[in-house]
Amino acid sequence: MGVSPWITCLWPGLPRLWYRGQVSGLVSAVLFAVWLNGALADTFLLAGLQPMAQAANWSVLTLVWLACVHRGASRLSQFHGVAGHFDNEPLLRAQEEYVKGHWFEAESLLLRLIRDEPSDVEGRLLLATLYRHTARLDLALTQLDQAARYPHAQRWTWEIHQERVWIQRAKDQGASQAEEPMTQSDSSSTTQENPPAAPTNDSGDEAGEPDHRGDSSAPAPGDTPEAQFEVSQGNGGLSKAA
């Protein structure tokens, strides 16, 4: 694990402050510093307390320091995130809610898990998958980027890469679906501006006008009643002349 992570255990609250960024770790570290400086000042500068009180103060201070060191060392693997072994109960509960389709409950559990264990790569990966299913692709990429920063994320390299591929596919699919309505609206506007021409028959006339050329049912020029009357008048005139 190296020397540096173990050094943080020597100061109470420092592992939580260094690896998690928790405010409680900062408070513990400051309180211990004030207590230690007060004990040193009273022992070597002020000499305000009686020797028995000073001994009791140093005894309690030493016991608290040992307890904090033991606690920090026992949880160092979780703080540092090298081994990558965490409490699986919150993650299992989140997986159950995820399988059931309870997105809100699963997201709440995963956010709580990541807040307590920021280096839990498996939790971040599941949260990224949840964000992808709920169409929050930017948040999904953010979780993948944060998960890839930890050393033990190498175990999940393939899963992280595959999740990035699926997110990119979802982005491409969303972009293609957004372009389809625009294409349909452009084609409809073009149709309204340029209506189709009326169909024509083989002779070049429009289909709406009847073509009587070559139709046997159409009357000939001499078959109309007016033409027959004129012919009969002409025959009468010829007979009188004769």
C-alpha positions as CSV (number, residue, x, y, z in Angstrom):
1,M,0.0,0.0,0.0
2,G,3.0,2.3,0.4
3,V,4.2,4.5,3.2
4,S,2.2,7.7,2.5
5,P,-1.3,6.3,3.2
6,W,-0.2,5.0,6.6
7,I,1.3,8.3,7.6
8,T,-2.2,9.9,7.4
9,C,-3.4,7.5,10.1
10,L,-1.0,9.1,12.6
11,W,-3.1,12.2,12.9
12,P,-6.7,11.9,14.0
13,G,-9.2,12.8,11.3
14,L,-6.6,13.2,8.6
15,P,-7.6,10.0,6.6
16,R,-11.2,11.2,6.3
17,L,-10.1,14.7,5.4
18,W,-7.4,13.6,2.9
19,Y,-9.2,10.8,1.0
20,R,-12.8,11.8,1.4
21,G,-12.8,15.5,2.0
22,Q,-15.2,15.2,4.9
23,V,-15.7,18.2,7.1
24,S,-15.8,15.9,10.2
25,G,-12.2,14.9,9.5
26,L,-11.2,18.5,9.4
27,V,-13.0,19.2,12.7
28,S,-11.3,16.1,14.4
29,A,-7.9,17.2,13.1
30,V,-8.3,20.8,14.4
31,L,-9.6,19.7,17.8
32,F,-6.8,17.3,18.3
33,A,-4.3,19.9,17.3
34,V,-5.7,22.4,19.8
35,W,-5.7,19.8,22.5
36,L,-2.1,18.7,21.8
37,N,-0.9,22.3,21.7
38,G,-2.7,23.1,24.9
39,A,-1.1,20.1,26.6
40,L,2.4,21.1,25.4
41,A,2.0,24.7,26.5
42,D,0.7,23.8,29.9
43,T,3.5,21.3,30.4
44,F,6.6,23.3,29.2
45,L,5.5,26.9,29.2
46,L,2.7,27.7,31.7
47,A,2.8,24.9,34.2
48,G,-0.7,25.8,35.3
49,L,-1.9,22.3,36.0
50,Q,-0.8,20.1,38.8
51,P,1.5,17.2,37.9
52,M,-1.3,14.7,38.5
53,A,-3.6,16.7,36.3
54,Q,-1.0,16.9,33.6
55,A,-0.4,13.2,33.7
56,A,-4.1,12.5,33.5
57,N,-4.4,14.9,30.5
58,W,-1.5,13.3,28.7
59,S,-2.9,9.8,29.4
60,V,-6.3,10.7,28.0
61,L,-4.7,12.4,25.0
62,T,-2.6,9.3,24.3
63,L,-5.6,7.0,24.5
64,V,-7.6,9.1,22.2
65,W,-4.7,9.3,19.7
66,L,-4.2,5.5,19.8
67,A,-7.9,4.9,19.2
68,C,-7.9,7.3,16.3
69,V,-4.9,5.7,14.8
70,H,-6.4,2.2,15.1
71,R,-9.7,3.4,13.5
72,G,-7.9,5.1,10.7
73,A,-5.7,2.1,9.9
74,S,-8.7,-0.3,10.0
75,R,-10.6,1.8,7.4
76,L,-7.6,2.9,5.4
77,S,-8.3,0.5,2.5
78,Q,-11.7,2.1,2.1
79,F,-10.4,5.6,2.4
80,H,-7.5,5.1,0.0
81,G,-9.4,2.9,-2.4
82,V,-6.4,0.7,-3.4
83,A,-8.0,-2.6,-2.6
84,G,-11.4,-1.5,-3.7
85,H,-13.3,-3.5,-1.2
86,F,-16.3,-1.8,0.3
87,D,-19.5,-2.5,2.1
88,N,-21.6,-4.2,-0.5
89,E,-25.0,-3.9,1.3
90,P,-25.9,-0.4,-0.1
91,L,-24.8,-1.5,-3.6
92,L,-26.8,-4.7,-3.4
93,R,-29.9,-2.7,-2.4
94,A,-29.3,-0.3,-5.2
95,Q,-29.0,-3.1,-7.7
96,E,-32.3,-4.6,-6.5
97,E,-34.1,-1.3,-7.0
98,Y,-32.4,-0.9,-10.4
99,V,-33.6,-4.3,-11.6
100,K,-37.1,-3.5,-10.5
101,G,-37.0,-0.3,-12.5
102,H,-37.3,2.0,-9.4
103,W,-34.9,4.6,-10.8
104,F,-35.4,7.2,-8.0
105,E,-34.8,4.7,-5.2
106,A,-31.8,3.3,-6.9
107,E,-30.3,6.7,-7.6
108,S,-30.8,7.8,-4.0
109,L,-29.0,4.7,-2.7
110,L,-26.1,5.1,-5.2
111,L,-25.7,8.8,-4.4
112,R,-25.5,8.0,-0.7
113,L,-23.0,5.2,-1.4
114,I,-20.8,7.5,-3.4
115,R,-21.0,10.2,-0.8
116,D,-19.7,7.8,1.8
117,E,-17.3,5.9,-0.5
118,P,-16.2,8.2,-3.3
119,S,-13.8,5.7,-4.7
120,D,-16.4,3.0,-5.1
121,V,-16.0,2.4,-8.9
122,E,-18.7,-0.2,-9.1
123,G,-21.2,2.1,-7.6
124,R,-20.3,4.9,-9.9
125,L,-20.5,2.6,-12.9
126,L,-24.0,1.5,-11.9
127,L,-25.0,5.1,-11.4
128,A,-23.7,6.0,-14.9
129,T,-25.8,3.1,-16.4
130,L,-28.9,4.5,-14.5
131,Y,-28.2,7.9,-15.9
132,R,-28.0,6.5,-19.4
133,H,-31.3,4.7,-19.1
134,T,-32.9,7.9,-17.9
135,A,-31.5,10.0,-20.8
136,R,-29.0,12.0,-18.6
137,L,-26.0,11.2,-20.7
138,D,-23.8,14.1,-19.6
139,L,-24.2,13.0,-15.9
140,A,-23.3,9.5,-17.0
141,L,-20.1,10.6,-18.6
142,T,-19.2,12.6,-15.5
143,Q,-19.5,9.5,-13.3
144,L,-17.4,7.5,-15.7
145,D,-14.7,10.2,-15.7
146,Q,-14.6,10.3,-11.9
147,A,-14.5,6.5,-11.6
148,A,-11.6,6.2,-14.0
149,R,-9.4,8.4,-11.7
150,Y,-8.9,5.7,-9.1
151,P,-6.1,3.2,-9.3
152,H,-8.4,0.1,-8.8
153,A,-10.6,1.2,-11.7
154,Q,-8.3,-0.9,-13.9
155,R,-10.5,-3.9,-13.0
156,W,-13.4,-2.1,-14.6
157,T,-11.6,-0.8,-17.7
158,W,-13.7,-2.9,-20.2
159,E,-17.0,-2.0,-18.4
160,I,-16.2,1.7,-18.4
161,H,-15.3,1.6,-22.1
162,Q,-18.4,-0.3,-23.0
163,E,-20.6,2.1,-21.1
164,R,-19.0,5.0,-23.0
165,V,-19.8,3.2,-26.3
166,W,-23.5,2.8,-25.3
167,I,-23.7,6.4,-24.3
168,Q,-22.3,7.6,-27.6
169,R,-24.8,5.4,-29.4
170,A,-27.6,6.9,-27.4
171,K,-26.4,10.4,-28.3
172,D,-26.2,9.5,-32.0
173,Q,-29.7,7.9,-31.9
174,G,-31.1,11.0,-30.2
175,A,-29.5,13.3,-32.8
176,S,-30.9,11.2,-35.7
177,Q,-34.4,11.2,-34.2
178,A,-34.2,15.0,-33.8
179,E,-33.3,15.4,-37.5
180,E,-36.2,13.3,-38.8
181,P,-39.0,15.8,-37.9
182,M,-37.0,18.6,-39.5
183,T,-36.7,16.7,-42.7
184,Q,-40.4,15.8,-42.8
185,S,-41.3,19.5,-42.3
186,D,-39.0,20.6,-45.1
187,S,-40.5,18.1,-47.5
188,S,-44.1,19.1,-46.6
189,S,-43.3,22.8,-47.1
190,T,-41.7,22.1,-50.4
191,T,-44.9,20.2,-51.5
192,Q,-47.1,23.1,-50.5
193,E,-45.0,25.6,-52.4
194,N,-44.8,23.5,-55.6
195,P,-48.1,21.5,-56.1
196,P,-47.9,18.6,-58.5
197,A,-49.0,19.3,-62.1
198,A,-52.3,17.9,-63.4
199,P,-52.0,14.6,-65.2
200,T,-52.3,14.6,-69.0
201,N,-53.4,11.9,-71.4
202,D,-51.4,10.6,-74.4
203,S,-52.6,13.3,-76.7
204,G,-51.3,16.1,-74.5
205,D,-54.7,17.3,-73.2
206,E,-55.4,17.6,-69.5
207,A,-57.2,14.6,-68.0
208,G,-60.1,16.7,-66.8
209,E,-61.3,17.7,-70.4
210,P,-63.0,14.9,-72.4
211,D,-61.4,14.1,-75.8
212,H,-64.0,13.3,-78.5
213,R,-61.5,12.9,-81.3
214,G,-61.9,9.5,-82.8
215,D,-65.1,8.8,-80.7
216,S,-67.9,7.2,-82.7
217,S,-70.5,8.4,-80.3
218,A,-69.8,12.1,-81.0
219,P,-72.1,13.6,-83.6
220,A,-70.7,14.4,-87.0
221,P,-70.9,18.0,-88.3
222,G,-73.8,17.1,-90.7
223,D,-75.8,15.1,-88.2
224,T,-77.0,18.0,-86.0
225,P,-80.6,19.1,-86.3
226,E,-79.6,22.6,-87.5
227,A,-77.5,21.2,-90.3
228,Q,-80.4,18.9,-91.4
229,F,-82.8,21.8,-91.5
230,E,-80.5,23.8,-93.7
231,V,-80.1,20.9,-96.0
232,S,-83.9,20.4,-96.3
233,Q,-84.4,24.1,-97.0
234,G,-81.8,23.9,-99.7
235,N,-83.4,20.9,-101.3
236,G,-86.8,22.7,-101.4
237,G,-85.2,25.7,-103.1
238,L,-83.7,23.4,-105.7
239,S,-87.0,21.7,-106.4
240,K,-88.8,25.0,-106.9
241,A,-86.2,26.2,-109.3
242,A,-86.6,23.0,-111.2
